[in-house]
Amino acid sequence: MVLDWSAFDVRQAPLLGHGITAMILSDATRGLTVKSFWVAVLLLIWGGWLSLPSLVGFATPTQQSFPDPPNDVTRVYYLNSDQKLQPLPFEPGITELNVFVPARADKVTQVRVKGTSAETVLTNDNLRFYAFVADRMEPPPHQLVRLTPTKSNRQLKISVVKGRDGYAPFDHNTIGLEHRLLERLRVSAAPNRILFVNYMELRPKIVLTPGEYAIIGDSLADMATFRIK
C-alpha cells in the first residue's frame, strides 16, 4: 500500500483533536513535515502511546445527521419536540386568480387564509424544515413568507404579470431560505415509471420574529402554515 502523505495533513492537532490524543500529537509532532509527522505517529502507536481507535476518532470529522425521509413526498415537515418529523398542516389560500394560466393583466391582490392564527406553534430553536423537490428543479419552489393577520383571516400580498403564469410574493414578506440536499430518491410515479426527487433541508436565513408564516410553492391551494411564538 502506498500512502499519499500530502493528503493526510492533520498536524493541526489542537484544531482537529480532543483530549489526550490531541495533546500527544501536538507535542510529539510540532514542526515536522507531513511525511515525518506520519512516521512519528507510527512510532507512537508502536510504542503504545496511541491506539488506532483514538487516531481514527481524532482524524475523522463528525458527519451531520438528518432524519430519514418520510413516505409522503407532497408535504413539508418540521422536527417536533421528540425530534421526529411532523407534517405542517396545509391550509388553502383563497384568491380570485388562477396562477396556472397566463395573467390577463398586471395585478396585485391578496391571498386570504381563513382564521387569525395557525394551529402549529414553533420556536426559533434549531428551526428547520424538510421537503421534497423534483430533481434538477432550480431554484427550488419553496418560499417562506410572513402572513399579515386581520380580524378574521391571514393575508399575503402577491403580484402577477400580464402574459405569464405563476405569481410572486413581495420581498418585504419573504424570508430567504438556505437549501441543503440530503438525499436523492427514486419514487415510483406509475407502473414502469420512476421519478427522481431530492430530499432537502430548508433553514431560514434569519431569526423569525413572532407572527404568522407559511411555506408556499407553485400552488396557493396548499399553504404549509405555522406561527412563531
C-alpha angles and dihedrals in degrees: 000000000000119000123210097223094193091062093061105056102149096145091125090088098163089057100043107029138058135215125340096351092057093046093051094048093044095051098038098046105034111139096010127132118246094261093045089048092060092045087055091049091053090050091050091052091047090049092051096248093115135030126210094241091055091048093050091050089048097051102036117086118227114258116225110236128215135193119272113263113265123233100246107074093184097070136080114230140199133190112258126209090278090055091248126131115259124182118240111238115257117230123184120246110222116217138146091230129091101215092191094070127061112274117248092218142358107279143169117208143158126253111211128208115194117245131032098255141031121246096229118074119197137174133217091249103123091329111194136153131204126211144153125248129189111258115270092009104146122213099021111243099232118108129181113221137177117233124215114229120222131179093280109014149004121262140202123193114222137172134214129199125226113259094013132096123222130049140241132218117221120266095241089060096045126090118200119243131211111221124209122184108224105172142349111228137194112227126190105230097173139339108309091000122110126184129192119224131180120232105215142184118223121200127181112242092219137035109270117236118225111283147082122314143172138193108222136186137180092312128057092201092085114041114174101220134193139148133227115224 
